[in-house]
């Protein structure tokens, strides 16, 4: 493998990691923003109020997007790893 091919494979896999992490990070961001807004409006500054809903949202979104993440992993494996192994 040449240096350019190594960088292309690395770029594809890093982009796949970004795509796999995007739904979970988006859910945490949205829930955190909503809870922060509610805390600012009600002046309640409880730390567990932000932590528990974020964790629940991340777990729910993780299980809902598991098929999507698996498809990305399989596409990366079939399109990049298997051709390298086959030569």
C-alpha positions in Angstrom: 0.0 0.0 0.0 1.2 3.4 -0.8 1.1 6.4 1.5 -1.9 7.9 -0.3 -3.9 4.7 0.0 -3.2 4.6 3.8 -4.4 8.2 4.2 -7.5 7.5 2.1 -8.4 4.4 4.3 -7.8 6.5 7.4 -9.9 9.3 6.1 -12.8 7.0 5.3 -12.7 5.3 8.7 -12.5 8.6 10.6 -15.5 9.9 8.6 -17.3 6.7 9.5 -16.6 7.3 13.2 -18.0 10.8 12.9 -21.1 9.5 11.2 -21.6 6.8 13.9 -21.1 9.2 16.7 -23.3 12.0 15.3 -26.8 10.7 16.4 -25.6 10.1 20.0 -23.9 13.5 20.3 -26.9 15.3 18.7 -29.2 13.7 21.2 -27.0 14.7 24.2 -26.7 18.2 22.8 -30.5 18.6 22.3 -31.4 17.2 25.7 -28.7 19.2 27.4 -29.9 22.4 25.8 -33.6 21.7 26.7 -32.7 20.9 30.3 -30.4 23.9 30.6 -33.2 26.1 29.3 -35.6 24.7 31.8 -33.1 25.2 34.6 -32.6 28.8 33.5 -36.3 29.4 33.4 -37.0 27.8 36.8 -33.8 28.7 38.6 -33.3 25.0 39.6 -29.6 24.2 39.7 -29.6 20.5 40.4 -26.7 18.5 38.8 -28.6 15.2 38.6 -31.3 17.0 36.7 -29.0 17.4 33.7 -27.1 14.1 34.0 -29.9 11.5 34.2 -32.0 12.7 31.2 -28.8 12.9 29.0 -27.8 9.4 29.9 -31.3 8.1 29.2 -31.4 9.9 25.9 -28.0 8.6 24.8 -28.9 5.0 25.7 -32.2 5.2 23.8 -30.6 6.8 20.7 -27.8 4.3 20.9 -30.2 1.4 20.7 -32.4 3.1 18.0 -29.4 3.9 15.8 -27.6 0.5 16.3 -28.6 -0.7 12.9 -27.4 2.5 11.2 -24.0 2.2 13.0 -23.8 -1.5 12.0 -24.5 -0.7 8.4 -21.7 2.0 8.4 -19.2 -0.5 10.0 -20.1 -3.2 7.4 -19.8 -0.8 4.5 -16.4 0.3 5.7 -15.3 -3.3 6.1 -16.6 -4.4 2.8 -15.4 -1.4 0.8 -12.1 -0.8 2.5 -10.8 -3.7 4.6 -11.7 -6.7 2.5 -10.1 -5.3 -0.7 -6.9 -4.6 1.2 -6.9 -8.1 2.5 -7.7 -9.6 -0.9 -4.9 -7.6 -2.4 
